[in-house]
């Protein structure tokens, strides 16, 4: 466990959770991480304990005095809204460790790969229903101590994510040189869409609501959607109702057929309250606004993949650039209003997709 957690602190935490278990009998295994700097471990607990295993999150965040770890802050409000998030068994801030419910190894992405998107539609319908609850009950649960209301998907934040794409995907990974004028011309074409999204009423947004952040404990629906666990919510902020829906339906990791997307859009509209539907704006513009949210979200995702490959050596993320570019290609084809933007941006995207495919996305 090189560069792992403080094993003494980890074992002390396990001893506090399971005082009757033999501290030498635990099996501690590293788990595959995500695109963050957090590390995860599974501790298999000796037989006879109240739980067979727990997951330990090691986080790098330095929490200022008087502040709260964002994961714990957001977790409290999601629990208050009855969102199926993992239990937090113990927090050890000095060692920067959290001891969490083990949600298993099956991501929604895995379920789609193993069973196909059509057979996973009931799971996606559940995910959309959970999203509606995040946006409605989650928003109502927030109070003055909540972190998400201090943050928002405003024009500045959207623009920062577009800059991230140019810096890390186009320039660093792609090796594509753009003049400042060429870059500004693309950003100017994107700006009206970003402004249109930013002025919509805001609700609680997970920020990374996709198939890698939903764990499937069972394919069978359960009361309160307890067959699912929603992860990676610590960066939640306020945003428009389309952001998370676009993230789920135009996912880089699990691509859904168009008829499934249509069905899940219907699921959202059917489950959403009147307030949420009003927050979506003109019903006739729903699909266009969803596409604009997906446009921004997919561009940002390609920036993340380029950064992970170029700067952090996680080259397996390259395999997700071509399907994300395919999302954007379809997006441009559906929306005549983005034709001028497409003429300038799509050649860059196609070059990035070709380079990523040629390099194979090897880990």
C-alpha positions as CSV (number, residue, x, y, z in Angstrom):
1,X,0.0,0.0,0.0
2,X,2.6,2.6,-1.1
3,X,1.5,6.2,-0.5
4,X,-1.5,4.8,1.3
5,X,-3.2,6.0,4.4
6,X,-1.7,6.0,7.9
7,X,-2.2,2.3,8.6
8,X,-2.1,2.8,12.4
9,X,-4.9,5.4,12.2
10,X,-6.9,3.2,9.8
11,X,-6.6,0.2,12.1
12,X,-7.6,2.4,15.1
13,X,-10.7,3.5,13.2
14,X,-11.6,-0.1,12.4
15,X,-11.0,-1.1,16.0
16,X,-13.4,1.7,17.1
17,X,-16.1,0.4,14.6
18,X,-15.5,-3.3,15.4
19,X,-14.1,-3.5,19.0
20,X,-14.5,-7.3,19.2
21,X,-12.7,-8.1,15.9
22,X,-9.0,-9.1,15.8
23,X,-7.1,-6.0,14.5
24,X,-4.6,-8.2,12.8
25,X,-7.2,-10.1,10.8
26,X,-8.4,-7.3,8.5
27,X,-7.6,-7.5,4.8
28,X,-7.1,-4.0,3.4
29,X,-7.2,-3.7,-0.4
30,X,-6.8,-0.6,-2.6
31,X,-9.7,0.2,-4.9
32,X,-9.7,1.7,-8.3
33,X,-9.9,5.5,-7.9
34,X,-11.7,8.1,-9.9
35,X,-10.5,11.3,-11.6
36,X,-10.0,13.0,-8.3
37,X,-7.0,12.9,-5.9
38,X,-8.9,10.9,-3.3
39,X,-7.8,7.3,-2.6
40,X,-10.1,4.4,-1.7
41,X,-9.6,1.1,0.2
42,X,-11.8,-1.8,1.2
43,X,-11.3,-3.4,4.5
44,X,-12.6,-6.9,4.8
45,X,-13.8,-7.4,8.3
46,X,-13.2,-10.7,10.2
47,X,-16.2,-13.0,10.3
48,X,-18.6,-12.4,13.2
49,X,-18.5,-8.6,12.9
50,X,-21.6,-6.5,12.2
51,X,-20.5,-5.7,8.7
52,X,-18.5,-7.8,6.2
53,X,-16.6,-4.9,4.8
54,X,-16.2,-1.1,4.8
55,X,-14.7,1.4,2.4
56,X,-12.2,3.9,3.6
57,X,-11.8,7.2,1.7
58,X,-8.5,9.0,2.1
59,X,-8.9,12.6,1.2
60,X,-6.3,15.3,0.5
61,X,-8.4,18.3,1.5
62,X,-7.1,20.5,4.3
63,X,-10.3,21.7,6.1
64,X,-9.8,25.2,7.6
65,X,-10.7,25.5,11.3
66,X,-14.4,26.0,11.8
67,X,-15.2,24.6,8.3
68,X,-16.6,21.3,7.4
69,X,-15.4,18.7,4.9
70,X,-17.6,19.2,1.8
71,X,-18.3,15.5,1.5
72,X,-19.8,15.4,5.0
73,X,-21.6,18.7,4.5
74,X,-23.3,17.7,1.3
75,X,-23.9,14.2,2.6
76,X,-26.0,15.6,5.5
77,X,-28.4,17.4,3.1
78,X,-28.7,14.5,0.7
79,X,-29.6,12.2,3.6
80,X,-32.1,14.8,4.8
81,X,-33.7,14.6,1.3
82,X,-33.7,10.8,1.4
83,X,-31.2,10.4,-1.4
84,X,-29.6,6.9,-1.4
85,X,-26.0,7.8,-0.4
86,X,-23.6,5.5,1.4
87,X,-23.7,5.5,5.2
88,X,-20.8,7.4,7.0
89,X,-19.7,5.2,9.9
90,X,-16.8,7.2,11.2
91,X,-14.8,10.4,10.4
92,X,-11.2,10.8,11.4
93,X,-10.2,14.3,10.3
94,X,-6.7,14.2,11.8
95,X,-5.8,11.2,9.5
96,X,-8.1,12.5,6.7
97,X,-10.1,9.3,6.6
98,X,-13.8,8.5,6.2
99,X,-15.2,5.0,6.9
100,X,-18.1,4.4,4.6
101,X,-20.7,1.8,3.7
102,X,-19.3,-0.6,1.0
103,X,-21.5,-0.1,-2.0
104,X,-19.9,-3.0,-3.9
105,X,-18.1,-3.0,-7.3
106,X,-21.0,-2.6,-9.8
107,X,-21.3,0.8,-11.3
108,X,-24.2,1.7,-13.5
109,X,-21.6,1.7,-16.3
110,X,-20.8,-1.9,-15.5
111,X,-24.4,-2.9,-15.5
112,X,-24.9,-1.3,-19.0
113,X,-21.8,-3.0,-20.3
114,X,-22.9,-6.4,-19.0
115,X,-26.7,-6.2,-19.7
116,X,-27.0,-3.6,-22.4
117,X,-28.7,-0.2,-22.1
118,X,-32.3,-1.5,-22.9
119,X,-32.3,-3.9,-20.0
120,X,-30.9,-1.2,-17.8
121,X,-33.6,1.3,-18.6
122,X,-35.4,0.6,-15.3
123,X,-32.2,1.5,-13.4
124,X,-31.9,4.7,-15.5
125,X,-35.5,5.6,-14.7
126,X,-34.7,5.2,-11.0
127,X,-31.6,7.4,-11.5
128,X,-33.8,10.1,-13.1
129,X,-36.3,9.9,-10.2
130,X,-33.4,10.2,-7.7
131,X,-32.2,13.3,-9.7
132,X,-35.6,14.9,-9.4
133,X,-35.5,14.3,-5.7
134,X,-32.0,15.9,-5.5
135,X,-33.3,18.9,-7.4
136,X,-36.5,19.3,-5.4
137,X,-36.2,17.9,-1.9
138,X,-32.4,18.4,-1.9
139,X,-32.8,22.0,-2.7
140,X,-35.4,22.5,0.0
141,X,-33.2,20.7,2.6
142,X,-30.4,23.3,2.3
143,X,-29.9,25.9,5.1
144,X,-27.4,28.5,6.1
145,X,-24.7,26.0,6.9
146,X,-24.9,24.3,3.5
147,X,-21.9,24.7,1.1
148,X,-23.7,24.3,-2.2
149,X,-25.6,27.6,-2.1
150,X,-22.2,29.4,-1.9
151,X,-21.3,28.0,-5.3
152,X,-23.1,28.2,-8.6
153,X,-22.9,27.3,-12.3
154,X,-22.8,30.9,-13.5
155,X,-21.2,32.2,-16.7
156,X,-17.9,32.6,-15.0
157,X,-17.9,28.9,-13.9
158,X,-19.0,27.7,-17.3
159,X,-16.3,29.8,-19.0
160,X,-13.6,28.4,-16.6
161,X,-14.6,24.9,-17.7
162,X,-14.3,25.9,-21.3
163,X,-10.9,27.4,-20.7
164,X,-9.9,24.1,-19.0
165,X,-10.8,22.3,-22.2
166,X,-8.6,24.6,-24.3
167,X,-5.7,24.3,-21.9
168,X,-5.6,20.6,-21.1
169,X,-7.3,18.9,-24.1
170,X,-6.6,21.1,-27.1
171,X,-3.2,22.5,-26.1
172,X,-1.6,19.9,-23.8
173,X,-3.0,16.6,-25.0
174,X,-3.8,17.5,-28.6
175,X,-0.7,19.7,-29.1
176,X,-2.9,22.0,-31.2
177,X,-1.8,25.6,-31.3
178,X,-4.5,28.2,-31.4
179,X,-4.0,31.9,-31.6
180,X,-5.7,33.9,-28.9
181,X,-8.0,35.3,-31.6
182,X,-9.0,31.8,-32.7
183,X,-9.7,30.7,-29.2
184,X,-11.7,33.9,-28.4
185,X,-13.8,33.5,-31.6
186,X,-14.9,30.0,-30.4
187,X,-15.6,31.3,-26.8
188,X,-17.6,34.2,-28.2
189,X,-19.8,31.8,-30.1
190,X,-20.3,29.7,-27.0
191,X,-21.0,32.7,-24.7
192,X,-24.7,33.2,-25.7
193,X,-25.5,29.5,-24.8
194,X,-23.6,29.8,-21.5
195,X,-25.5,33.0,-20.6
196,X,-28.8,31.3,-21.6
197,X,-28.1,28.4,-19.2
198,X,-26.8,30.6,-16.4
199,X,-29.9,32.8,-16.1
200,X,-32.2,29.8,-15.6
201,X,-33.5,29.3,-12.0
202,X,-31.1,27.2,-9.9
203,X,-31.6,24.0,-8.0
204,X,-29.2,21.7,-6.2
205,X,-26.9,20.1,-8.8
206,X,-24.8,17.0,-8.0
207,X,-22.3,18.2,-10.7
208,X,-21.0,14.7,-11.7
209,X,-24.2,12.7,-12.1
210,X,-23.2,9.9,-14.5
211,X,-22.9,6.1,-14.7
212,X,-19.6,5.9,-12.8
213,X,-21.1,7.7,-9.8
214,X,-24.1,5.4,-9.3
215,X,-23.5,2.0,-7.7
216,X,-26.0,-0.8,-8.3
217,X,-26.5,-3.0,-5.3
218,X,-29.3,-4.9,-7.1
219,X,-31.0,-4.5,-10.5
220,X,-34.3,-4.9,-8.8
221,X,-36.0,-1.6,-7.7
222,X,-36.3,-1.1,-3.9
223,X,-38.2,1.3,-1.7
224,X,-36.4,4.6,-1.6
225,X,-34.2,3.4,-4.5
226,X,-32.0,1.7,-1.8
227,X,-30.8,-0.7,-4.5
228,X,-28.6,2.3,-5.7
229,X,-26.0,4.4,-4.0
230,X,-25.0,7.9,-5.3
231,X,-21.3,8.8,-5.0
232,X,-19.0,11.7,-5.6
233,X,-21.3,14.4,-4.6
234,X,-18.9,16.6,-2.6
235,X,-18.6,19.2,-5.3
236,X,-22.4,19.9,-5.5
237,X,-23.4,23.4,-6.3
238,X,-26.5,25.3,-7.5
239,X,-27.2,25.0,-11.2
240,X,-29.9,24.7,-13.8
241,X,-32.1,21.6,-14.0
242,X,-30.5,20.5,-17.3
243,X,-27.0,20.1,-16.1
244,X,-27.2,16.7,-14.2
245,X,-29.8,15.4,-16.6
246,X,-27.4,16.1,-19.5
247,X,-24.6,14.5,-17.6
248,X,-26.6,11.2,-17.2
249,X,-28.2,11.1,-20.7
250,X,-25.1,12.2,-22.7
251,X,-22.6,10.3,-20.6
252,X,-19.1,9.7,-21.8
253,X,-18.9,6.3,-20.1
254,X,-22.3,4.7,-21.1
255,X,-23.9,5.7,-24.3
256,X,-27.7,5.4,-24.5
257,X,-29.7,5.0,-27.8
258,X,-31.9,8.0,-28.8
259,X,-35.1,6.2,-28.0
260,X,-33.8,5.6,-24.4
261,X,-32.9,9.3,-24.1
262,X,-36.4,10.2,-25.2
263,X,-38.0,7.9,-22.7
264,X,-35.8,9.2,-19.8
265,X,-36.6,12.8,-20.8
266,X,-40.3,11.8,-20.4
267,X,-39.5,10.2,-17.1
268,X,-38.0,13.5,-15.8
269,X,-40.9,15.6,-17.0
270,X,-43.4,13.2,-15.5
271,X,-41.6,13.0,-12.1
272,X,-40.7,16.7,-11.8
273,X,-42.8,19.0,-9.7
274,X,-44.5,22.1,-11.2
275,X,-41.7,24.2,-9.7
276,X,-39.0,22.1,-11.5
277,X,-40.8,22.2,-14.8
278,X,-41.1,26.0,-14.5
279,X,-37.3,26.1,-13.7
280,X,-36.7,24.4,-17.0
281,X,-38.2,27.4,-18.8
282,X,-40.2,27.3,-22.0
283,X,-41.4,23.7,-22.5
284,X,-40.9,24.1,-26.3
285,X,-37.2,24.8,-25.7
286,X,-36.6,21.8,-23.4
287,X,-34.7,19.6,-25.8
288,X,-32.7,22.6,-27.1
289,X,-31.7,23.6,-23.6
290,X,-30.8,20.0,-22.7
291,X,-28.6,19.9,-25.7
292,X,-26.9,23.2,-24.8
293,X,-26.2,21.9,-21.3
294,X,-24.8,18.7,-22.8
295,X,-22.7,20.8,-25.2
296,X,-21.0,22.6,-22.3
297,X,-20.8,19.4,-20.1
298,X,-19.2,17.3,-22.8
299,X,-16.6,19.9,-23.7
300,X,-15.7,20.1,-20.0
301,X,-15.5,16.3,-19.8
302,X,-13.0,16.2,-22.8
303,X,-10.9,18.7,-20.9
304,X,-10.9,16.4,-17.9
305,X,-9.9,13.4,-20.0
306,X,-7.1,15.4,-21.6
307,X,-5.8,16.5,-18.2
308,X,-5.9,13.1,-16.7
309,X,-4.0,11.6,-19.7
310,X,-1.4,14.4,-20.1
311,X,-0.8,15.5,-16.6
312,X,-1.6,12.6,-14.4
313,X,-0.6,9.6,-16.6
314,X,-4.1,8.1,-16.5
315,X,-4.2,7.4,-20.2
316,X,-7.2,5.0,-20.0
317,X,-9.3,8.1,-20.0
318,X,-8.5,8.7,-23.6
319,X,-10.9,5.9,-24.6
320,X,-13.8,8.1,-23.5
321,X,-12.9,11.1,-25.8
322,X,-14.2,9.5,-29.1
323,X,-17.7,8.7,-27.7
324,X,-17.9,12.2,-26.1
325,X,-17.0,13.8,-29.5
326,X,-19.7,11.6,-31.0
327,X,-22.2,13.1,-28.6
328,X,-21.1,16.6,-29.6
329,X,-21.3,15.7,-33.3
330,X,-24.9,14.6,-32.9
331,X,-25.7,17.7,-30.8
332,X,-24.4,20.0,-33.6
333,X,-26.4,18.0,-36.2
334,X,-29.6,18.4,-34.2
335,X,-29.3,22.2,-33.6
336,X,-29.0,24.6,-36.5
337,X,-28.4,27.5,-34.1
338,X,-24.9,26.0,-33.4
339,X,-23.8,25.6,-37.1
340,X,-21.3,28.5,-37.0
341,X,-19.8,27.2,-33.7
342,X,-19.7,23.7,-35.2
343,X,-17.7,24.9,-38.1
344,X,-15.0,26.2,-35.8
345,X,-15.1,23.7,-32.9
346,X,-15.8,20.4,-34.6
347,X,-12.5,20.1,-36.5
348,X,-10.7,20.5,-33.1
349,X,-12.9,17.8,-31.5
350,X,-12.4,15.4,-34.4
351,X,-8.6,15.9,-34.2
352,X,-8.7,15.1,-30.5
353,X,-10.9,12.0,-31.1
354,X,-8.5,10.7,-33.8
355,X,-5.5,11.2,-31.6
356,X,-7.2,9.5,-28.6
357,X,-8.2,6.6,-30.8
358,X,-4.8,6.2,-32.3
359,X,-3.1,6.1,-28.9
360,X,-5.5,3.4,-27.8
361,X,-6.4,4.7,-24.4
362,X,-4.0,2.2,-22.9
363,X,-3.6,2.4,-19.1
